[in-house]
Amino acid sequence: MRSGIREILSQTPQIRKAVLFGSRALGTWKPASDIDLALEGEELDLSVLLTLQARLTELNLPVEVDLIIRNKITNPDLESHIHAYGQEWFSRSME
């Protein structure tokens, strides 16, 4: 599952880094828990996000992948959670 997601992320040049957060980062996930990813990159916008979401849907994963653009987060509690518990899942330097 992770390798398929990472492949799609690597094919999206606007993404510099993806950070896993939520229950999967905390280790409290259940089999049906979604995968929450905060994306970082200078050129990220809604259009890129929608294209990426469509490509991830084509993978037919057993769980949903929720994507957010990190520099667009307006909830300080969410940003604090990502900063404290987020795990780097993809980065251009990992390629």
Biopython code that builds the backbone (N, CA, C, O; Angstrom):
import numpy as np
from Bio.PDB.StructureBuilder import StructureBuilder

atoms = [
    (1, "MET", "N", (0.833, -1.183, 0.000)),
    (1, "MET", "CA", (0.000, 0.000, 0.000)),
    (1, "MET", "C", (0.885, 1.257, 0.000)),
    (1, "MET", "O", (0.694, 2.163, -0.811)),
    (2, "ARG", "N", (1.852, 1.294, 0.923)),
    (2, "ARG", "CA", (2.719, 2.471, 1.007)),
    (2, "ARG", "C", (3.522, 2.668, -0.278)),
    (2, "ARG", "O", (3.706, 3.800, -0.727)),
    (3, "SER", "N", (3.998, 1.579, -0.866)),
    (3, "SER", "CA", (4.823, 1.724, -2.070)),
    (3, "SER", "C", (4.017, 2.313, -3.225)),
    (3, "SER", "O", (4.541, 3.117, -3.995)),
    (4, "GLY", "N", (2.756, 1.923, -3.352)),
    (4, "GLY", "CA", (1.908, 2.483, -4.405)),
    (4, "GLY", "C", (1.662, 3.967, -4.204)),
    (4, "GLY", "O", (1.690, 4.748, -5.155)),
    (5, "ILE", "N", (1.420, 4.348, -2.956)),
    (5, "ILE", "CA", (1.205, 5.759, -2.641)),
    (5, "ILE", "C", (2.489, 6.546, -2.890)),
    (5, "ILE", "O", (2.455, 7.618, -3.493)),
    (6, "ARG", "N", (3.611, 6.018, -2.430)),
    (6, "ARG", "CA", (4.893, 6.709, -2.626)),
    (6, "ARG", "C", (5.207, 6.876, -4.111)),
    (6, "ARG", "O", (5.738, 7.908, -4.521)),
    (7, "GLU", "N", (4.882, 5.874, -4.911)),
    (7, "GLU", "CA", (5.146, 5.981, -6.349)),
    (7, "GLU", "C", (4.369, 7.145, -6.956)),
    (7, "GLU", "O", (4.915, 7.925, -7.736)),
    (8, "ILE", "N", (3.095, 7.259, -6.594)),
    (8, "ILE", "CA", (2.281, 8.360, -7.115)),
    (8, "ILE", "C", (2.801, 9.702, -6.604)),
    (8, "ILE", "O", (2.858, 10.674, -7.358)),
    (9, "LEU", "N", (3.176, 9.759, -5.335)),
    (9, "LEU", "CA", (3.733, 11.001, -4.791)),
    (9, "LEU", "C", (5.007, 11.391, -5.536)),
    (9, "LEU", "O", (5.228, 12.566, -5.828)),
    (10, "SER", "N", (5.837, 10.407, -5.840)),
    (10, "SER", "CA", (7.101, 10.699, -6.528)),
    (10, "SER", "C", (6.876, 11.180, -7.960)),
    (10, "SER", "O", (7.723, 11.876, -8.522)),
    (11, "GLN", "N", (5.745, 10.814, -8.548)),
    (11, "GLN", "CA", (5.420, 11.236, -9.910)),
    (11, "GLN", "C", (4.733, 12.604, -9.950)),
    (11, "GLN", "O", (4.361, 13.094, -11.016)),
    (12, "THR", "N", (4.574, 13.201, -8.786)),
    (12, "THR", "CA", (3.943, 14.518, -8.682)),
    (12, "THR", "C", (5.020, 15.515, -8.271)),
    (12, "THR", "O", (5.316, 15.649, -7.083)),
    (13, "PRO", "N", (5.612, 16.217, -9.240)),
    (13, "PRO", "CA", (6.788, 17.046, -8.948)),
    (13, "PRO", "C", (6.535, 18.189, -7.967)),
    (13, "PRO", "O", (7.477, 18.704, -7.365)),
    (14, "GLN", "N", (5.285, 18.586, -7.802)),
    (14, "GLN", "CA", (4.983, 19.682, -6.882)),
    (14, "GLN", "C", (5.149, 19.271, -5.414)),
    (14, "GLN", "O", (5.237, 20.130, -4.537)),
    (15, "ILE", "N", (5.192, 17.972, -5.148)),
    (15, "ILE", "CA", (5.293, 17.496, -3.766)),
    (15, "ILE", "C", (6.758, 17.355, -3.379)),
    (15, "ILE", "O", (7.520, 16.626, -4.014)),
    (16, "ARG", "N", (7.132, 18.064, -2.333)),
    (16, "ARG", "CA", (8.487, 17.974, -1.787)),
    (16, "ARG", "C", (8.536, 16.958, -0.655)),
    (16, "ARG", "O", (9.522, 16.240, -0.489)),
    (17, "LYS", "N", (7.441, 16.908, 0.132)),
    (17, "LYS", "CA", (7.412, 16.011, 1.281)),
    (17, "LYS", "C", (5.968, 15.664, 1.625)),
    (17, "LYS", "O", (5.064, 16.472, 1.412)),
    (18, "ALA", "N", (5.750, 14.450, 2.162)),
    (18, "ALA", "CA", (4.451, 14.035, 2.687)),
    (18, "ALA", "C", (4.667, 13.539, 4.110)),
    (18, "ALA", "O", (5.545, 12.717, 4.372)),
    (19, "VAL", "N", (3.847, 14.055, 5.025)),
    (19, "VAL", "CA", (3.961, 13.707, 6.436)),
    (19, "VAL", "C", (2.697, 12.972, 6.871)),
    (19, "VAL", "O", (1.585, 13.478, 6.719)),
    (20, "LEU", "N", (2.885, 11.772, 7.414)),
    (20, "LEU", "CA", (1.780, 10.975, 7.943)),
    (20, "LEU", "C", (1.380, 11.546, 9.294)),
    (20, "LEU", "O", (2.239, 11.853, 10.120)),
    (21, "PHE", "N", (0.067, 11.690, 9.523)),
    (21, "PHE", "CA", (-0.412, 12.148, 10.822)),
    (21, "PHE", "C", (-1.698, 11.408, 11.159)),
    (21, "PHE", "O", (-2.141, 10.558, 10.387)),
    (22, "GLY", "N", (-2.293, 11.713, 12.285)),
    (22, "GLY", "CA", (-3.525, 11.055, 12.691)),
    (22, "GLY", "C", (-3.254, 9.728, 13.379)),
    (22, "GLY", "O", (-2.169, 9.496, 13.912)),
    (23, "SER", "N", (-4.258, 8.863, 13.359)),
    (23, "SER", "CA", (-4.176, 7.608, 14.114)),
    (23, "SER", "C", (-3.043, 6.705, 13.651)),
    (23, "SER", "O", (-2.460, 5.985, 14.463)),
    (24, "ARG", "N", (-2.723, 6.729, 12.379)),
    (24, "ARG", "CA", (-1.628, 5.871, 11.908)),
    (24, "ARG", "C", (-0.275, 6.370, 12.406)),
    (24, "ARG", "O", (0.615, 5.562, 12.669)),
    (25, "ALA", "N", (-0.107, 7.665, 12.540)),
    (25, "ALA", "CA", (1.139, 8.201, 13.094)),
    (25, "ALA", "C", (1.221, 7.936, 14.593)),
    (25, "ALA", "O", (2.305, 7.724, 15.136)),
    (26, "LEU", "N", (0.070, 7.951, 15.255)),
    (26, "LEU", "CA", (0.034, 7.723, 16.700)),
    (26, "LEU", "C", (0.116, 6.247, 17.065)),
    (26, "LEU", "O", (0.412, 5.902, 18.208)),
    (27, "GLY", "N", (-0.147, 5.371, 16.086)),
    (27, "GLY", "CA", (-0.153, 3.937, 16.366)),
    (27, "GLY", "C", (-1.459, 3.452, 16.968)),
    (27, "GLY", "O", (-1.511, 2.367, 17.548)),
    (28, "THR", "N", (-2.521, 4.248, 16.836)),
    (28, "THR", "CA", (-3.822, 3.877, 17.400)),
    (28, "THR", "C", (-4.833, 3.503, 16.318)),
    (28, "THR", "O", (-6.034, 3.438, 16.579)),
    (29, "TRP", "N", (-4.346, 3.258, 15.111)),
    (29, "TRP", "CA", (-5.227, 2.981, 13.980)),
    (29, "TRP", "C", (-5.857, 1.595, 14.081)),
    (29, "TRP", "O", (-5.372, 0.707, 14.782)),
    (30, "LYS", "N", (-6.949, 1.455, 13.356)),
    (30, "LYS", "CA", (-7.649, 0.178, 13.203)),
    (30, "LYS", "C", (-7.572, -0.185, 11.716)),
    (30, "LYS", "O", (-7.218, 0.665, 10.899)),
    (31, "PRO", "N", (-7.894, -1.416, 11.355)),
    (31, "PRO", "CA", (-7.758, -1.810, 9.944)),
    (31, "PRO", "C", (-8.473, -0.886, 8.949)),
    (31, "PRO", "O", (-8.003, -0.716, 7.824)),
    (32, "ALA", "N", (-9.590, -0.297, 9.345)),
    (32, "ALA", "CA", (-10.336, 0.566, 8.424)),
    (32, "ALA", "C", (-9.945, 2.040, 8.537)),
    (32, "ALA", "O", (-10.528, 2.883, 7.855)),
    (33, "SER", "N", (-8.974, 2.359, 9.380)),
    (33, "SER", "CA", (-8.567, 3.761, 9.558)),
    (33, "SER", "C", (-7.959, 4.316, 8.273)),
    (33, "SER", "O", (-7.210, 3.635, 7.574)),
    (34, "ASP", "N", (-8.298, 5.561, 7.982)),
    (34, "ASP", "CA", (-7.749, 6.190, 6.782)),
    (34, "ASP", "C", (-6.281, 6.548, 6.979)),
    (34, "ASP", "O", (-5.742, 6.465, 8.083)),
    (35, "ILE", "N", (-5.661, 6.940, 5.894)),
    (35, "ILE", "CA", (-4.271, 7.398, 5.912)),
    (35, "ILE", "C", (-4.320, 8.908, 5.714)),
    (35, "ILE", "O", (-4.789, 9.393, 4.685)),
    (36, "ASP", "N", (-3.833, 9.643, 6.705)),
    (36, "ASP", "CA", (-3.829, 11.101, 6.646)),
    (36, "ASP", "C", (-2.437, 11.585, 6.268)),
    (36, "ASP", "O", (-1.459, 11.268, 6.945)),
    (37, "LEU", "N", (-2.348, 12.352, 5.186)),
    (37, "LEU", "CA", (-1.062, 12.873, 4.734)),
    (37, "LEU", "C", (-1.129, 14.387, 4.560)),
    (37, "LEU", "O", (-2.021, 14.916, 3.897)),
    (38, "ALA", "N", (-0.168, 15.067, 5.169)),
    (38, "ALA", "CA", (-0.001, 16.505, 4.968)),
    (38, "ALA", "C", (1.097, 16.685, 3.926)),
    (38, "ALA", "O", (2.221, 16.219, 4.114)),
    (39, "LEU", "N", (0.774, 17.352, 2.843)),
    (39, "LEU", "CA", (1.706, 17.512, 1.732)),
    (39, "LEU", "C", (2.393, 18.869, 1.795)),
    (39, "LEU", "O", (1.773, 19.881, 2.123)),
    (40, "GLU", "N", (3.680, 18.874, 1.475)),
    (40, "GLU", "CA", (4.459, 20.108, 1.449)),
    (40, "GLU", "C", (5.050, 20.295, 0.062)),
    (40, "GLU", "O", (5.502, 19.342, -0.572)),
    (41, "GLY", "N", (5.038, 21.534, -0.395)),
    (41, "GLY", "CA", (5.602, 21.867, -1.696)),
    (41, "GLY", "C", (5.151, 23.249, -2.122)),
    (41, "GLY", "O", (4.045, 23.681, -1.796)),
    (42, "GLU", "N", (5.999, 23.930, -2.842)),
    (42, "GLU", "CA", (5.740, 25.322, -3.226)),
    (42, "GLU", "C", (4.566, 25.483, -4.193)),
    (42, "GLU", "O", (3.824, 26.461, -4.100)),
    (43, "GLU", "N", (4.391, 24.557, -5.100)),
    (43, "GLU", "CA", (3.404, 24.709, -6.171)),
    (43, "GLU", "C", (2.104, 23.944, -5.916)),
    (43, "GLU", "O", (1.303, 23.781, -6.836)),
    (44, "LEU", "N", (1.880, 23.476, -4.696)),
    (44, "LEU", "CA", (0.676, 22.697, -4.414)),
    (44, "LEU", "C", (-0.557, 23.588, -4.384)),
    (44, "LEU", "O", (-0.552, 24.663, -3.785)),
    (45, "ASP", "N", (-1.618, 23.119, -5.043)),
    (45, "ASP", "CA", (-2.893, 23.825, -5.014)),
    (45, "ASP", "C", (-4.010, 22.791, -5.124)),
    (45, "ASP", "O", (-3.747, 21.591, -5.198)),
    (46, "LEU", "N", (-5.245, 23.257, -5.135)),
    (46, "LEU", "CA", (-6.394, 22.360, -5.162)),
    (46, "LEU", "C", (-6.395, 21.473, -6.403)),
    (46, "LEU", "O", (-6.766, 20.302, -6.325)),
    (47, "SER", "N", (-5.989, 22.010, -7.530)),
    (47, "SER", "CA", (-5.946, 21.236, -8.769)),
    (47, "SER", "C", (-5.006, 20.033, -8.641)),
    (47, "SER", "O", (-5.353, 18.920, -9.036)),
    (48, "VAL", "N", (-3.825, 20.268, -8.092)),
    (48, "VAL", "CA", (-2.861, 19.174, -7.884)),
    (48, "VAL", "C", (-3.441, 18.157, -6.913)),
    (48, "VAL", "O", (-3.320, 16.951, -7.123)),
    (49, "LEU", "N", (-4.072, 18.647, -5.846)),
    (49, "LEU", "CA", (-4.659, 17.768, -4.835)),
    (49, "LEU", "C", (-5.739, 16.870, -5.436)),
    (49, "LEU", "O", (-5.780, 15.672, -5.153)),
    (50, "LEU", "N", (-6.609, 17.442, -6.260)),
    (50, "LEU", "CA", (-7.687, 16.664, -6.876)),
    (50, "LEU", "C", (-7.145, 15.621, -7.849)),
    (50, "LEU", "O", (-7.637, 14.493, -7.885)),
    (51, "THR", "N", (-6.149, 15.984, -8.627)),
    (51, "THR", "CA", (-5.521, 15.028, -9.542)),
    (51, "THR", "C", (-4.872, 13.894, -8.764)),
    (51, "THR", "O", (-5.003, 12.724, -9.123)),
    (52, "LEU", "N", (-4.182, 14.248, -7.713)),
    (52, "LEU", "CA", (-3.522, 13.257, -6.870)),
    (52, "LEU", "C", (-4.544, 12.319, -6.235)),
    (52, "LEU", "O", (-4.341, 11.105, -6.206)),
    (53, "GLN", "N", (-5.641, 12.878, -5.728)),
    (53, "GLN", "CA", (-6.688, 12.066, -5.107)),
    (53, "GLN", "C", (-7.276, 11.086, -6.122)),
    (53, "GLN", "O", (-7.528, 9.929, -5.786)),
    (54, "ALA", "N", (-7.494, 11.528, -7.343)),
    (54, "ALA", "CA", (-8.028, 10.647, -8.389)),
    (54, "ALA", "C", (-7.059, 9.510, -8.682)),
    (54, "ALA", "O", (-7.477, 8.364, -8.847)),
    (55, "ARG", "N", (-5.774, 9.818, -8.748)),
    (55, "ARG", "CA", (-4.769, 8.777, -9.017)),
    (55, "ARG", "C", (-4.698, 7.780, -7.865)),
    (55, "ARG", "O", (-4.532, 6.582, -8.095)),
    (56, "LEU", "N", (-4.819, 8.254, -6.641)),
    (56, "LEU", "CA", (-4.800, 7.352, -5.485)),
    (56, "LEU", "C", (-6.034, 6.455, -5.473)),
    (56, "LEU", "O", (-5.950, 5.290, -5.084)),
    (57, "THR", "N", (-7.176, 6.987, -5.895)),
    (57, "THR", "CA", (-8.402, 6.196, -5.967)),
    (57, "THR", "C", (-8.231, 5.028, -6.934)),
    (57, "THR", "O", (-8.774, 3.947, -6.706)),
    (58, "GLU", "N", (-7.482, 5.244, -8.005)),
    (58, "GLU", "CA", (-7.238, 4.187, -8.995)),
    (58, "GLU", "C", (-6.449, 3.015, -8.418)),
    (58, "GLU", "O", (-6.457, 1.927, -8.994)),
    (59, "LEU", "N", (-5.772, 3.218, -7.293)),
    (59, "LEU", "CA", (-5.021, 2.128, -6.663)),
    (59, "LEU", "C", (-5.933, 1.107, -5.990)),
    (59, "LEU", "O", (-5.492, 0.013, -5.640)),
    (60, "ASN", "N", (-7.217, 1.468, -5.806)),
    (60, "ASN", "CA", (-8.175, 0.589, -5.130)),
    (60, "ASN", "C", (-7.650, 0.114, -3.779)),
    (60, "ASN", "O", (-7.684, -1.078, -3.475)),
    (61, "LEU", "N", (-7.172, 1.045, -2.981)),
    (61, "LEU", "CA", (-6.654, 0.716, -1.656)),
    (61, "LEU", "C", (-7.800, 0.320, -0.730)),
    (61, "LEU", "O", (-8.935, 0.754, -0.932)),
    (62, "PRO", "N", (-7.517, -0.497, 0.279)),
    (62, "PRO", "CA", (-8.574, -0.919, 1.205)),
    (62, "PRO", "C", (-9.007, 0.181, 2.173)),
    (62, "PRO", "O", (-9.986, 0.010, 2.899)),
    (63, "VAL", "N", (-8.295, 1.303, 2.192)),
    (63, "VAL", "CA", (-8.648, 2.437, 3.055)),
    (63, "VAL", "C", (-8.540, 3.731, 2.255)),
    (63, "VAL", "O", (-7.894, 3.778, 1.208)),
    (64, "GLU", "N", (-9.180, 4.773, 2.761)),
    (64, "GLU", "CA", (-9.101, 6.076, 2.105)),
    (64, "GLU", "C", (-7.789, 6.766, 2.443)),
    (64, "GLU", "O", (-7.201, 6.534, 3.499)),
    (65, "VAL", "N", (-7.346, 7.612, 1.535)),
    (65, "VAL", "CA", (-6.181, 8.456, 1.780)),
    (65, "VAL", "C", (-6.682, 9.896, 1.784)),
    (65, "VAL", "O", (-7.183, 10.393, 0.775)),
    (66, "ASP", "N", (-6.541, 10.562, 2.935)),
    (66, "ASP", "CA", (-6.944, 11.958, 3.058)),
    (66, "ASP", "C", (-5.712, 12.840, 2.915)),
    (66, "ASP", "O", (-4.697, 12.623, 3.576)),
    (67, "LEU", "N", (-5.815, 13.829, 2.052)),
    (67, "LEU", "CA", (-4.688, 14.710, 1.758)),
    (67, "LEU", "C", (-5.010, 16.143, 2.161)),
    (67, "LEU", "O", (-6.123, 16.625, 1.950)),
    (68, "ILE", "N", (-4.024, 16.814, 2.743)),
    (68, "ILE", "CA", (-4.149, 18.245, 3.002)),
    (68, "ILE", "C", (-2.843, 18.915, 2.580)),
    (68, "ILE", "O", (-1.784, 18.287, 2.560)),
    (69, "ILE", "N", (-2.937, 20.185, 2.248)),
    (69, "ILE", "CA", (-1.748, 20.968, 1.932)),
    (69, "ILE", "C", (-1.313, 21.641, 3.231)),
    (69, "ILE", "O", (-2.054, 22.436, 3.809)),
    (70, "ARG", "N", (-0.129, 21.321, 3.672)),
    (70, "ARG", "CA", (0.293, 21.744, 5.008)),
    (70, "ARG", "C", (0.304, 23.260, 5.189)),
    (70, "ARG", "O", (-0.113, 23.749, 6.239)),
    (71, "ASN", "N", (0.763, 24.007, 4.205)),
    (71, "ASN", "CA", (0.825, 25.460, 4.408)),
    (71, "ASN", "C", (-0.537, 26.139, 4.297)),
    (71, "ASN", "O", (-0.630, 27.359, 4.426)),
    (72, "LYS", "N", (-1.593, 25.364, 4.061)),
    (72, "LYS", "CA", (-2.955, 25.906, 4.021)),
    (72, "LYS", "C", (-3.728, 25.572, 5.302)),
    (72, "LYS", "O", (-4.894, 25.946, 5.430)),
    (73, "ILE", "N", (-3.097, 24.878, 6.246)),
    (73, "ILE", "CA", (-3.766, 24.510, 7.496)),
    (73, "ILE", "C", (-4.044, 25.776, 8.301)),
    (73, "ILE", "O", (-3.151, 26.591, 8.534)),
    (74, "THR", "N", (-5.303, 25.925, 8.721)),
    (74, "THR", "CA", (-5.685, 27.084, 9.523)),
    (74, "THR", "C", (-5.967, 26.710, 10.977)),
    (74, "THR", "O", (-6.122, 27.588, 11.826)),
    (75, "ASN", "N", (-6.033, 25.420, 11.264)),
    (75, "ASN", "CA", (-6.307, 24.949, 12.622)),
    (75, "ASN", "C", (-4.980, 24.767, 13.360)),
    (75, "ASN", "O", (-4.207, 23.871, 13.021)),
    (76, "PRO", "N", (-4.708, 25.602, 14.361)),
    (76, "PRO", "CA", (-3.426, 25.493, 15.065)),
    (76, "PRO", "C", (-3.249, 24.168, 15.804)),
    (76, "PRO", "O", (-2.124, 23.693, 15.960)),
    (77, "ASP", "N", (-4.350, 23.569, 16.261)),
    (77, "ASP", "CA", (-4.247, 22.271, 16.939)),
    (77, "ASP", "C", (-3.806, 21.180, 15.970)),
    (77, "ASP", "O", (-3.005, 20.315, 16.324)),
    (78, "LEU", "N", (-4.328, 21.223, 14.749)),
    (78, "LEU", "CA", (-3.929, 20.243, 13.742)),
    (78, "LEU", "C", (-2.455, 20.423, 13.387)),
    (78, "LEU", "O", (-1.719, 19.442, 13.287)),
    (79, "GLU", "N", (-2.026, 21.654, 13.199)),
    (79, "GLU", "CA", (-0.614, 21.898, 12.886)),
    (79, "GLU", "C", (0.277, 21.442, 14.036)),
    (79, "GLU", "O", (1.351, 20.886, 13.804)),
    (80, "SER", "N", (-0.154, 21.670, 15.267)),
    (80, "SER", "CA", (0.621, 21.219, 16.433)),
    (80, "SER", "C", (0.724, 19.701, 16.466)),
    (80, "SER", "O", (1.781, 19.154, 16.778)),
    (81, "HIS", "N", (-0.387, 19.010, 16.139)),
    (81, "HIS", "CA", (-0.386, 17.547, 16.106)),
    (81, "HIS", "C", (0.604, 17.047, 15.053)),
    (81, "HIS", "O", (1.398, 16.145, 15.323)),
    (82, "ILE", "N", (0.559, 17.626, 13.870)),
    (82, "ILE", "CA", (1.459, 17.197, 12.794)),
    (82, "ILE", "C", (2.908, 17.458, 13.189)),
    (82, "ILE", "O", (3.780, 16.621, 12.956)),
    (83, "HIS", "N", (3.163, 18.615, 13.783)),
    (83, "HIS", "CA", (4.528, 18.948, 14.205)),
    (83, "HIS", "C", (5.028, 17.972, 15.277)),
    (83, "HIS", "O", (6.182, 17.545, 15.246)),
    (84, "ALA", "N", (4.152, 17.625, 16.221)),
    (84, "ALA", "CA", (4.559, 16.769, 17.343)),
    (84, "ALA", "C", (4.630, 15.290, 16.976)),
    (84, "ALA", "O", (5.542, 14.586, 17.411)),
    (85, "TYR", "N", (3.677, 14.816, 16.182)),
    (85, "TYR", "CA", (3.547, 13.376, 15.953)),
    (85, "TYR", "C", (3.729, 12.939, 14.504)),
    (85, "TYR", "O", (3.798, 11.743, 14.221)),
    (86, "GLY", "N", (3.805, 13.891, 13.592)),
    (86, "GLY", "CA", (3.905, 13.537, 12.178)),
    (86, "GLY", "C", (5.165, 12.740, 11.866)),
    (86, "GLY", "O", (6.222, 12.944, 12.463)),
    (87, "GLN", "N", (5.016, 11.827, 10.912)),
    (87, "GLN", "CA", (6.135, 10.991, 10.472)),
    (87, "GLN", "C", (6.355, 11.217, 8.975)),
    (87, "GLN", "O", (5.427, 11.108, 8.174)),
    (88, "GLU", "N", (7.582, 11.529, 8.620)),
    (88, "GLU", "CA", (7.886, 11.742, 7.204)),
    (88, "GLU", "C", (7.644, 10.436, 6.451)),
    (88, "GLU", "O", (8.248, 9.409, 6.759)),
    (89, "TRP", "N", (6.757, 10.489, 5.465)),
    (89, "TRP", "CA", (6.380, 9.298, 4.711)),
    (89, "TRP", "C", (7.001, 9.293, 3.327)),
    (89, "TRP", "O", (7.229, 8.243, 2.726)),
    (90, "PHE", "N", (7.266, 10.486, 2.843)),
    (90, "PHE", "CA", (7.868, 10.633, 1.517)),
    (90, "PHE", "C", (8.617, 11.954, 1.497)),
    (90, "PHE", "O", (8.177, 12.948, 2.076)),
    (91, "SER", "N", (9.749, 11.944, 0.825)),
    (91, "SER", "CA", (10.465, 13.193, 0.577)),
    (91, "SER", "C", (11.305, 13.013, -0.672)),
    (91, "SER", "O", (11.734, 11.904, -0.990)),
    (92, "ARG", "N", (11.533, 14.094, -1.368)),
    (92, "ARG", "CA", (12.352, 14.023, -2.583)),
    (92, "ARG", "C", (13.724, 13.445, -2.260)),
    (92, "ARG", "O", (14.323, 12.781, -3.106)),
    (93, "SER", "N", (14.227, 13.679, -1.071)),
    (93, "SER", "CA", (15.548, 13.151, -0.704)),
    (93, "SER", "C", (15.529, 11.641, -0.482)),
    (93, "SER", "O", (16.589, 11.019, -0.427)),
    (94, "MET", "N", (14.330, 11.032, -0.353)),
    (94, "MET", "CA", (14.215, 9.582, -0.161)),
    (94, "MET", "C", (14.291, 8.838, -1.489)),
    (94, "MET", "O", (14.485, 7.622, -1.507)),
    (95, "GLU", "N", (14.140, 9.552, -2.593)),
    (95, "GLU", "CA", (14.102, 8.887, -3.905)),
    (95, "GLU", "C", (15.463, 8.354, -4.283)),
    (95, "GLU", "O", (15.620, 7.765, -5.352)),
]
sb = StructureBuilder()
sb.init_structure("model")
sb.init_model(0)
sb.init_chain("A")
sb.init_seg("    ")
for serial, (resi, resn, name, xyz) in enumerate(atoms, 1):
    if name == "N":
        sb.init_residue(resn, " ", resi, " ")
    sb.init_atom(name, np.array(xyz, "f"), 0.0, 1.0, " ", f" {name:<3s}", serial, name[0])
structure = sb.get_structure()
